[in-house]
């Protein structure tokens, strides 16, 4: 029996950050899979149900149906299940309606429990209430790495022994042309620079700037991207002066251009559920320096340089290594491209569609947990 699937479209009302990026790319990949091959029979049975204020998303085979009077938690918990009644619900951004059993939900991480200081009290309360209940009640809760699977079990007290993993992809960054105007606008043409992507506290940008000072690379600068609030993230300009560029929010095309010109992406995160920027960077031929945070080690393997998250001295040494050793840098680029090719949004979409088909068969078992892809295969 083929399922009638309704995708939770609340993400189309939200700013595009990590989980919203996941939702957009997965939906686009599902749309592509409906055109041919083994999932062609699902064409016409999948829709997005979104609040009335939802923005457009250009798709060929998945219509967007707008319903409801609200767009926040109330819409997701009350209006979404009402208008999606009788169909299999698929939520891609951490949350879904707690009263519904016939649904699949992607729980990306346990950051709200592991790093509570990064979130407001209201945000923590909503997630702490919804996530454990939805994990226990839904047909299937899915996550994006083996590390996140373990963390969800640890912090939310739920059984994750059969929780499937659907890793993320990175090829979306290569689907848009690089917008070279940002290189000229930021005065980076012909200059060496390191890149830091993201503004959350767990991104550990202060260690990036401290390490850069210690590295003493006078011909090099640091570019920081991501939407920042100074009262939360601090004022980095005071640390690095004219050798630090705070680019703020950048488009995909601009980000691709920055990846392609940077000496390396520097990403000493304290906590990640997957770690999308390293895969994006590798796909663009940008070397990567990561912290030895478990999810990023899982995803990047040996294709990235690694250090302790708060070890500014070791991070400075690795930045100097990339700066001074073109042979090592070229090897990192080659290894990164090979690693990034293992993680694709089409594979993520196939995994989720297989789970949806299983959910449509009464009594069907959740497909088995699968590990990190190896060379020569995608997950």
Secondary structure, 3 states (H helix, E strand, C coil): CCCCEEEECHHHHCCCCHHHHHHHHHHHHHHHHCCCHHHHHHCCCEEEEECCCCCCCCCCCCEEEECCCCCCHHHHHHHHHHHCCCCEEEECCCCCCCCCCCEEEECCCCHHHHCHHHCCHHHHHHHHHHHHHHHHHCCEEEECCHHHHHHHHHHHCCCCCCCCECCCCCHHHHHCCCCCHHHHHCCCCCCEEEEEECCCHHHCHHHHHHHHHHHCCCCEEEEEECCCCHHHHCCCHHHHHHHEEEEECCCHHHHHHHHHHCCEEEECCCCCCCCHHHHHHHHCCCCEEEECCHHHHHHHHHHCEEECCCCHHHHHHHHHHHHHCHHHHHHHHHHHHHHHCCCCHHHHHHHHHHHHHHHHCCCCCCCCCCCCCCCCCCC
